[in-house]
Amino acid sequence: MRFAARISHHRSMTVMIVLVGISAVGLIQRSAEAQTSVHVFWPAPSKATFQDLDRQGLRLGDRLAARGPLLDASQTSRVGRAYLECVVMIEISDDPVEGPGGLYRCTSVLRLADGDITIGGLDPHGPGVYTFAVLGGTGAYAGATGEATLTDTSSGADIVIDLR
């Protein structure tokens, strides 16, 4: 009787170890497959509206909303639409040539054929490279996390999103 119980115990342990191994391999493969990159370009100018509450230039709490087409990385084909909302956190300048400067807290929804990706972060508003967080997504991007690197130039924003 003891011998049969030991065999049953060893068999149970072997089955448990095999199941844990299979699960680990599945998780590793799934996370490797889930890592992907999305590269789009948002040309300037896009439709933008400023909400200047006190009519003295963009200051703390004023808002910016914008929308426009998204192009593929080669900037030749339209692949979706972008929607942006920003709140002015720090007003630095209101240059009539360069536009309003400062530090903005922005959230963007990038609407693509297979789902939406939402990104957000602090944007110093002007040419440069900024990192936003991937806040989530829908469709093929449901549960998305990662980082978005935005390179702002006078011609628009080049956006590379590394999803996990």
C-alpha positions as CSV (number, residue, x, y, z in Angstrom):
1,M,0.0,0.0,0.0
2,R,2.8,2.4,0.9
3,F,4.6,1.6,-2.4
4,A,1.4,2.4,-4.5
5,A,1.0,5.7,-2.6
6,R,4.6,6.7,-3.3
7,I,4.2,5.9,-7.1
8,S,0.9,7.9,-7.1
9,H,2.7,10.8,-5.3
10,H,5.6,10.8,-7.8
11,R,3.2,10.7,-10.7
12,S,1.3,13.7,-9.4
13,M,4.6,15.6,-8.9
14,T,5.7,14.8,-12.4
15,V,2.4,15.9,-13.9
16,M,2.6,19.1,-11.8
17,I,6.2,19.9,-13.0
18,V,5.2,19.2,-16.7
19,L,2.2,21.5,-16.4
20,V,4.2,24.3,-14.8
21,G,6.9,24.0,-17.6
22,I,4.2,24.1,-20.3
23,S,2.7,27.2,-18.7
24,A,6.0,29.0,-18.5
25,V,6.8,28.3,-22.1
26,G,3.4,29.6,-23.1
27,L,3.9,32.8,-21.1
28,I,7.3,33.4,-22.6
29,Q,6.0,32.8,-26.2
30,R,3.0,35.0,-25.6
31,S,5.0,37.9,-24.2
32,A,7.5,37.6,-27.1
33,E,4.7,37.6,-29.6
34,A,2.9,40.4,-27.8
35,Q,5.8,42.8,-28.1
36,T,5.3,44.8,-31.2
37,S,6.0,48.3,-32.6
38,V,3.6,50.8,-34.2
39,H,5.1,53.6,-36.3
40,V,2.9,56.5,-37.5
41,F,3.3,60.1,-38.5
42,W,0.9,62.9,-37.5
43,P,1.5,65.8,-40.0
44,A,1.1,69.4,-39.1
45,P,-1.0,71.4,-39.2
46,S,-4.0,69.5,-38.0
47,K,-7.3,70.9,-36.9
48,A,-6.7,72.6,-33.5
49,T,-8.7,74.6,-31.0
50,F,-7.4,76.5,-28.0
51,Q,-9.6,77.3,-25.0
52,D,-8.0,80.4,-23.5
53,L,-10.2,81.0,-20.4
54,D,-8.9,84.4,-19.3
55,R,-8.1,85.7,-22.9
56,Q,-4.5,86.5,-21.8
57,G,-2.6,83.8,-23.8
58,L,-2.4,80.2,-22.8
59,R,-1.9,79.9,-19.1
60,L,-2.4,77.3,-16.4
61,G,-5.5,75.3,-17.0
62,D,-6.2,76.5,-20.5
63,R,-6.7,73.7,-23.0
64,L,-5.8,72.6,-26.5
65,A,-7.7,70.0,-28.6
66,A,-6.6,68.8,-32.0
67,R,-7.4,66.1,-34.5
68,G,-5.9,65.0,-37.8
69,P,-4.9,62.2,-40.1
70,L,-2.3,59.6,-39.2
71,L,0.1,58.5,-41.9
72,D,2.3,55.4,-42.2
73,A,6.0,55.7,-41.3
74,S,6.9,56.6,-44.9
75,Q,4.3,59.4,-44.8
76,T,2.6,58.2,-48.0
77,S,-0.6,56.4,-46.9
78,R,-3.2,57.3,-44.4
79,V,-3.6,54.7,-41.7
80,G,-5.9,56.3,-39.2
81,R,-6.8,59.4,-37.2
82,A,-5.4,61.1,-34.1
83,Y,-7.3,62.9,-31.4
84,L,-5.4,65.0,-28.8
85,E,-6.4,66.9,-25.7
86,C,-3.8,68.9,-23.6
87,V,-4.0,71.0,-20.5
88,V,-1.5,73.8,-20.0
89,M,0.6,73.0,-16.8
90,I,3.2,75.7,-17.2
91,E,3.1,78.7,-19.6
92,I,6.5,79.6,-21.0
93,S,5.8,81.8,-24.0
94,D,3.1,82.8,-26.4
95,D,5.2,83.5,-29.5
96,P,3.1,84.6,-32.5
97,V,5.6,82.8,-34.9
98,E,6.3,79.6,-33.0
99,G,2.9,79.3,-31.3
100,P,2.2,78.8,-27.7
101,G,5.0,77.2,-25.7
102,G,5.0,75.7,-22.2
103,L,4.5,72.4,-20.6
104,Y,1.3,70.5,-21.5
105,R,-0.2,67.3,-20.0
106,C,-1.5,65.6,-23.1
107,T,-3.6,62.5,-23.9
108,S,-3.9,61.2,-27.5
109,V,-6.1,58.5,-29.0
110,L,-4.6,57.0,-32.2
111,R,-7.5,55.4,-34.1
112,L,-6.0,52.7,-36.4
113,A,-7.8,50.1,-38.6
114,D,-7.4,47.3,-36.1
115,G,-8.1,49.3,-32.9
116,D,-7.2,52.4,-30.8
117,I,-4.1,53.1,-28.8
118,T,-4.2,55.8,-26.0
119,I,-1.0,57.5,-25.0
120,G,-0.3,60.3,-22.5
121,G,2.4,62.3,-21.0
122,L,4.1,65.7,-20.5
123,D,4.8,67.6,-23.7
124,P,7.1,70.7,-23.6
125,H,5.3,71.8,-26.8
126,G,7.9,72.4,-29.4
127,P,10.5,70.6,-31.4
128,G,12.2,67.7,-29.5
129,V,11.9,64.1,-28.5
130,Y,9.4,63.1,-25.8
131,T,8.3,59.9,-24.1
132,F,4.7,59.2,-23.4
133,A,3.2,56.2,-21.6
134,V,0.8,53.8,-23.5
135,L,-2.3,54.0,-21.3
136,G,-4.3,51.2,-23.1
137,G,-6.1,50.3,-26.2
138,T,-9.0,48.6,-27.9
139,G,-9.3,45.9,-30.5
140,A,-6.0,44.4,-31.4
141,Y,-4.4,46.7,-28.8
142,A,-6.7,45.8,-25.9
143,G,-4.7,45.8,-22.6
144,A,-1.7,47.4,-24.3
145,T,1.2,48.9,-22.2
146,G,4.5,50.3,-23.2
147,E,6.1,53.6,-24.3
148,A,5.6,56.0,-27.2
149,T,8.5,58.1,-28.5
150,L,7.3,61.3,-30.1
151,T,9.7,63.3,-32.3
152,D,8.1,66.7,-32.8
153,T,9.3,68.8,-35.8
154,S,7.9,71.7,-37.8
155,S,6.3,69.2,-40.2
156,G,4.6,67.1,-37.6
157,A,5.1,64.3,-35.0
158,D,6.8,61.0,-35.7
159,I,5.4,58.5,-33.3
160,V,7.0,55.1,-32.5
161,I,5.0,53.0,-30.0
162,D,6.7,50.0,-28.4
163,L,3.9,47.8,-27.1
164,R,4.2,45.1,-24.5
